[in-house]
Amino acid sequence: MSTDTNPQLRSSVDSGARGPLVTSCRAAECAYNHDGECRAGTVSIGDDRGPYCDTFRSGDAQSAHDPPSRVTACRMTQCVHWDGERCAAGGIEIGYEWGVECLTFEAA
């Protein structure tokens, strides 16, 4: 999906500022999970179904040496952590509620 055609995504893409760290990930079967830490590099959260982790990929760990991940795109504008441009949470946790999702999400 192009960020040019989706204003919600365009406004939430990290444009130089660093997004919040993924402080923990409980999705043990994700290819980016290494001992409870997300190593995808950048993480995208949310769609019209809810605050799901769009970066989740099932498989064996592949990115054990990447730096800790940050949320660089979030589409959950109805979250209390949304500051009008991006996620402003101090850090997020990924785990299970209805799927692999942002557990830091809190409806505004």
VMD Tcl script that draws the C-alpha trace (Angstrom):
set ca {
  {0.00 0.00 0.00}
  {1.40 3.34 -0.97}
  {1.64 5.92 1.79}
  {0.77 8.58 -0.81}
  {-2.76 7.22 -1.28}
  {-3.60 6.57 2.35}
  {-3.60 9.81 4.40}
  {-3.95 7.94 7.72}
  {-0.85 5.88 7.00}
  {1.01 8.83 5.46}
  {0.52 10.88 8.63}
  {1.74 8.06 10.86}
  {4.88 7.01 9.00}
  {7.99 7.89 10.95}
  {9.61 10.75 9.08}
  {12.93 11.06 10.83}
  {11.66 10.98 14.41}
  {12.05 7.66 16.12}
  {8.89 5.78 16.99}
  {8.29 3.97 20.28}
  {10.31 0.85 21.01}
  {8.67 -2.54 20.98}
  {9.53 -3.38 24.58}
  {8.39 -7.00 24.41}
  {6.81 -9.49 22.04}
  {4.95 -12.58 23.18}
  {4.43 -13.92 19.65}
  {7.01 -16.69 20.02}
  {6.23 -18.17 16.58}
  {7.06 -14.93 14.76}
  {10.18 -15.00 12.58}
  {11.26 -11.66 14.06}
  {10.93 -12.73 17.71}
  {14.22 -13.44 19.45}
  {13.87 -14.38 23.11}
  {10.81 -12.14 23.55}
  {12.27 -9.18 21.68}
  {11.06 -8.03 18.28}
  {13.95 -7.77 15.81}
  {12.05 -6.72 12.67}
  {13.63 -3.25 12.72}
  {10.42 -1.37 11.96}
  {6.90 -2.37 12.92}
  {3.54 -1.41 11.47}
  {0.41 -1.59 13.63}
  {-3.28 -1.57 12.85}
  {-5.90 -1.76 10.17}
  {-9.68 -1.49 9.98}
  {-9.98 -4.73 12.02}
  {-7.95 -3.57 15.03}
  {-4.46 -2.97 16.45}
  {-2.89 -6.04 14.84}
  {0.84 -6.34 14.19}
  {1.14 -6.09 10.41}
  {4.81 -7.06 10.59}
  {4.15 -10.51 12.11}
  {5.53 -13.37 10.00}
  {5.22 -16.98 11.05}
  {8.49 -18.88 10.94}
  {11.83 -19.53 12.58}
  {13.83 -16.64 14.05}
  {15.68 -14.81 11.29}
  {16.76 -11.44 12.65}
  {18.57 -12.09 15.92}
  {21.22 -9.41 15.31}
  {18.99 -6.51 14.29}
  {18.54 -3.66 16.77}
  {15.34 -3.53 18.82}
  {12.30 -2.62 16.73}
  {10.39 0.64 16.70}
  {6.84 1.41 15.61}
  {7.22 3.53 12.49}
  {3.67 3.25 11.18}
  {0.46 3.08 13.19}
  {-3.05 3.41 11.83}
  {-4.83 3.35 15.20}
  {-5.87 7.01 15.30}
  {-8.55 6.21 17.92}
  {-5.89 5.19 20.49}
  {-5.07 7.35 23.54}
  {-1.40 7.23 22.48}
  {-2.10 8.78 19.05}
  {-0.75 12.36 19.06}
  {-2.26 13.46 15.75}
  {0.69 12.27 13.69}
  {2.02 9.03 15.15}
  {2.10 6.72 18.16}
  {3.42 8.63 21.18}
  {3.51 5.73 23.65}
  {6.70 5.37 25.64}
  {6.97 1.81 24.32}
  {4.61 -0.91 23.17}
  {4.08 -4.57 23.95}
  {2.99 -7.07 21.33}
  {1.10 -10.17 22.33}
  {-2.21 -11.97 22.06}
  {-5.73 -10.65 22.61}
  {-7.70 -11.60 19.47}
  {-4.58 -12.15 17.37}
  {-0.99 -10.89 17.38}
  {-1.53 -7.26 18.27}
  {-0.43 -4.17 20.15}
  {-1.32 -4.73 23.80}
  {-0.56 -1.07 24.56}
  {-3.53 0.04 22.43}
  {-6.17 1.77 24.50}
  {-9.31 3.21 22.92}
  {-9.59 6.99 23.26}
}
mol new
graphics top color blue
foreach p $ca { graphics top sphere $p radius 0.5 }
foreach p [lrange $ca 0 end-1] q [lrange $ca 1 end] { graphics top cylinder $p $q radius 0.2 }
display resetview
